[in-house]
């Protein structure tokens, strides 16, 4: 539960930064059981990498439904914002 709360705070406080995007995608992959590029984790600094490992350990325990739901909702919002930002950028002809 501690890692999930840390991840939520990191994503909220660093929205749009690569580390928040990687952790958001990790959370979405864990929830939806879709592939996730592990090599993306290596772009994180040591503390954020360790946080990612803690998230996976807590997720596996699957005991903390409330914290997990809040983190999942935030990660979905970040993902949607990223998609909207990509769509707003005009395509080069």
Secondary structure, 3 states (H helix, E strand, C coil): CHHHHHHHHHHHHCCCCHHHHHHHHHHHHHHHCCCCCHHHHHHCCHHHHHHHHHHHHHHHHCCCHHHHHHHHHHHHHHHHHHHHHHHHCCCCC
